[in-house]
Amino acid sequence: MNSRNDNTLILMLNGAGVALAYGLLGISLWLSTDVPLATKGYWAMGILLLTLSLINVVKYRFDARVSEDRISRIEEARNEKLLEEALLDPKSEI
């Protein structure tokens, strides 16, 4: 239960950091008078697309890890069941 609270706190801090970074970047782009509006738009689109790509990378890595964990748990359960059946089988010689 304690690790769940820690994870929530870490997620909140990361979310606040991302929001602050976007806010400061937006203010920087807004106040910059030397950069044309079209360039600001391209920067903003690039940053948003990079963020979406990073979210997808993290999601797919997390999904792969969960899948590997699920497969290993299934294999462990199967091996344990096979071992239990072998030990309970009266015909087997150990």
ABEGO torsion letter per residue (X at the ends): XAAAAAAAAAAAAAAAAAAAAAAAAAAAAAABAABBAAAAAAAAAAAAAAAAAAAAAAAAAAAAAAAAAAAAAAAAAAAAAAAAAAAABAABBX
